[in-house]
Amino acid sequence: MNASDWPISTAETHRLTVERVIRAMRERIYQPLSLEDMADVAHLSPYHFSRVFHNIIGVPPGEFLAALRLEEAKRLLLTTSLSVTDICFELGYASLGSFTTRFTQLVGAPPRHLRHLAQDFTPPALESLHNSNTYSFCSVPVKGCFLGRVSVPGTFTGFVFVGLFPKPLPQGQPIRCTLLSTAGRYFIKCVPDGRYYLLAVAFPLVEKHEEFLSPDAGLLLGMSQEPLLIHDGKMSGQANLLLHPLCLTDPPIVFALPFL
């Protein structure tokens, strides 16, 4: 093996290690899982594992696991008749109050309210999304605009969410967002100066809201690997995304898409 092969080999080994740990997180979603437990799965020291995970995923392993658990809480809330209390303790939260507060902050709506929203949810008519400004969310008149392109493999019929988040996890309300009738160019206006991660999710047209939460839902996702910057109203960074089917290392979609 040439010396030039080592970085690629090491990077691939680290990615496979992180995928193994994320698989264990999902398999043990209802069980306590400490940093030491995850490091044991990775066959690394806790310190080294935490650094490797953060380098590949962009957030610490504990934060990623917490997002996975909120994603599972959202799924249980929308696909079962379990009470909010049952879901809370099923996923290991210490109190209903802390669970409800955390869920509301990072999902975007209180648990019971989200359940009602999903029950009344109707996918938007594609003809109503004739341009990317139809559903652009912009509440503060700040200088700056965000332009880019979302591409999908093959053919796709459905709507596409594009949003800006402060972290490489789609949780909490997006800083700004827009909704498209198809892949292609997008425009987000009124973006304040800052450092953002770009997320795009393509939702196929389905009959029931539960289908959006199925592993076989056909969702396509893309997220910027590096943060994008808006400074003095001007954008820098890669604003184009090629979407792909969900994979293990993709961030959990904690924000209540597409129901909010």
C-alpha positions in Angstrom: 0.0 0.0 0.0 1.3 3.4 -1.0 1.5 6.2 1.6 -1.0 8.2 -0.4 -3.5 5.4 0.2 -3.6 5.8 3.9 -5.8 8.9 4.3 -8.5 7.3 2.1 -8.3 4.0 3.9 -8.4 5.6 7.3 -11.4 7.8 6.3 -13.3 4.8 5.0 -12.5 2.8 8.2 -13.8 5.7 10.3 -17.0 5.9 8.3 -17.7 2.2 8.6 -17.0 2.5 12.4 -19.4 5.4 12.7 -22.1 3.5 10.7 -21.7 0.5 13.0 -22.3 2.7 16.1 -25.3 4.4 14.5 -26.7 1.0 13.7 -26.3 0.1 17.4 -27.9 3.4 18.4 -31.0 2.5 16.3 -31.1 -1.1 17.5 -30.9 0.1 21.2 -33.0 3.2 20.9 -35.0 2.2 24.0 -32.0 1.3 26.1 -29.5 3.5 27.9 -26.4 4.0 25.8 -23.4 5.9 27.2 -20.4 7.4 25.4 -18.4 4.5 26.8 -20.9 2.0 25.4 -20.7 3.6 22.0 -16.9 3.6 22.1 -16.9 -0.1 23.0 -19.0 -0.7 19.8 -16.5 1.4 17.9 -13.5 -0.4 19.5 -12.0 3.0 20.2 -11.3 5.0 23.4 -14.2 7.4 24.3 -12.1 10.4 23.5 -10.9 9.1 20.1 -14.4 7.8 19.2 -16.0 11.2 20.0 -13.5 13.0 17.8 -14.0 10.5 14.9 -17.8 10.7 15.1 -17.8 14.5 15.3 -15.5 14.8 12.3 -17.7 12.6 10.1 -21.2 13.6 11.3 -20.6 17.2 12.4 -22.1 16.9 15.9 -21.1 14.8 19.0 -22.4 11.3 19.3 -24.6 12.1 22.3 -26.3 14.9 20.4 -26.9 12.6 17.5 -28.4 9.9 19.7 -30.7 12.4 21.4 -31.9 13.5 17.9 -32.5 9.8 17.0 -34.6 9.4 20.1 -36.7 12.5 19.3 -37.1 11.2 15.8 -38.4 7.9 17.2 -40.7 9.8 19.7 -42.1 11.7 16.7 -42.7 8.4 14.8 -44.4 6.8 17.8 -46.6 9.9 18.3 -47.8 9.8 14.7 -48.1 6.1 14.0 -49.3 4.7 17.3 -52.0 5.4 19.9 -49.4 5.5 22.7 -49.9 8.4 25.1 -47.3 11.2 25.3 -46.5 9.9 28.8 -45.9 6.4 27.6 -43.7 7.6 24.8 -41.7 9.8 27.2 -40.8 7.0 29.5 -40.4 4.4 26.8 -37.6 6.4 25.4 -35.9 6.9 28.8 -36.7 10.5 29.6 -36.7 11.3 33.3 -39.8 13.4 33.4 -42.8 14.3 31.2 -42.1 18.0 31.6 -38.5 17.8 30.3 -39.5 15.6 27.4 -42.3 18.0 26.4 -40.1 21.0 26.6 -37.3 19.3 24.6 -39.7 18.0 22.0 -41.4 21.3 21.5 -38.1 23.1 21.1 -36.5 20.7 18.7 -39.5 19.3 16.8 -41.3 22.6 16.5 -44.6 21.9 18.2 -45.8 20.3 21.4 -46.4 16.5 21.1 -50.2 16.6 21.3 -50.4 19.5 18.9 -48.1 17.8 16.4 -50.4 14.7 16.5 -53.4 16.9 15.7 -51.5 18.7 12.9 -50.6 15.4 11.3 -54.1 14.1 11.5 -55.4 17.1 9.6 -52.4 17.3 7.2 -53.0 17.5 3.5 -50.0 17.6 1.2 -49.8 20.9 -0.8 -51.1 20.9 -4.3 -48.1 21.0 -6.6 -49.7 23.5 -8.9 -49.9 25.9 -5.9 -46.1 25.9 -5.7 -45.5 27.6 -9.0 -42.3 29.2 -7.8 -40.0 29.0 -4.9 -41.4 32.1 -3.2 -44.9 30.8 -2.7 -44.1 29.2 0.6 -40.9 31.1 1.5 -40.7 31.8 5.3 -39.2 35.2 6.1 -40.4 37.2 9.1 -37.7 39.8 9.4 -36.8 42.2 6.6 -33.1 41.6 6.6 -30.8 42.1 3.6 -29.6 38.9 1.9 -30.8 36.2 -0.4 -29.9 32.6 -0.9 -29.8 31.1 -4.4 -29.0 27.5 -5.4 -30.2 24.3 -7.1 -31.6 21.0 -5.8 -31.1 18.0 -8.0 -32.6 14.5 -7.7 -31.6 11.2 -9.3 -34.0 10.0 -12.0 -37.5 11.1 -12.0 -39.4 12.4 -8.9 -43.0 13.7 -8.3 -43.6 15.5 -5.1 -42.6 18.6 -3.2 -39.2 19.7 -2.0 -38.4 21.5 1.3 -35.3 23.6 1.4 -34.2 25.2 4.7 -31.3 26.7 6.6 -30.4 25.5 10.1 -27.7 26.6 12.5 -26.4 23.0 13.0 -26.0 20.0 10.7 -29.1 18.6 12.4 -32.6 19.6 11.1 -34.1 20.4 14.5 -35.9 23.5 15.8 -37.5 26.0 13.4 -35.3 26.7 10.3 -33.8 30.1 10.1 -35.4 30.5 6.7 -37.0 28.0 4.3 -39.0 27.5 1.1 -41.1 24.9 -0.5 -40.8 23.8 -4.2 -43.1 22.0 -6.5 -40.2 20.0 -7.9 -36.4 19.9 -7.9 -34.6 22.7 -9.5 -33.6 26.2 -8.7 -34.6 27.7 -5.3 -34.6 31.2 -3.8 -34.7 32.1 -0.1 -34.9 35.7 0.7 -34.3 37.8 3.8 -31.5 35.7 5.1 -29.7 37.4 8.0 -25.9 37.4 8.2 -24.7 34.1 9.8 -23.4 30.6 9.4 -25.9 28.0 8.2 -26.2 24.4 7.1 -28.4 23.8 4.0 -30.9 21.0 4.1 -33.2 19.7 1.3 -35.8 16.9 1.6 -37.9 15.7 -1.3 -41.3 14.2 -0.2 -43.1 12.0 -2.7 -46.9 12.4 -2.9 -48.5 9.9 -0.5 -52.1 9.3 0.6 -51.5 8.9 4.4 -49.2 11.0 6.7 -47.8 7.8 8.3 -46.2 7.0 5.0 -43.7 9.9 5.3 -42.3 8.2 8.4 -41.8 4.8 6.8 -38.2 3.6 6.0 -39.6 2.9 2.5 -41.2 6.3 2.1 -39.0 7.2 -0.8 -37.7 10.4 0.8 -34.6 12.0 -0.7 -32.3 14.1 1.4 -29.3 16.3 1.0 -27.3 18.4 3.4 -24.3 20.7 3.0 -21.1 19.2 4.3 -19.7 22.6 5.2 -21.5 25.6 6.5 -22.6 28.4 4.2 -22.0 32.0 5.1 -24.0 35.2 4.6 -21.9 38.3 5.3 -23.0 41.8 4.5 -25.9 40.2 2.6 -23.7 38.2 0.3 -23.6 34.4 0.2 -20.5 32.2 0.0 -20.3 28.4 0.0 -21.8 25.5 -2.0 -25.6 26.2 -2.3 -26.3 23.3 -4.7 -27.4 19.9 -3.4 -27.8 16.5 -5.0 -30.4 14.5 -3.0 -30.1 10.8 -2.3 -32.1 8.1 -0.6 -31.7 8.1 3.2 -28.6 6.4 4.6 -27.3 5.7 8.1 -25.1 8.7 8.4 -27.8 11.2 7.3 -29.0 13.4 10.1 -32.3 12.5 11.8 -35.1 14.7 10.6 -36.2 16.0 14.0 -38.0 19.1 12.7 -41.6 18.2 12.1 -41.4 17.9 8.3 -43.7 18.0 6.4 -46.4 18.7 8.9 -45.2 22.2 9.8 
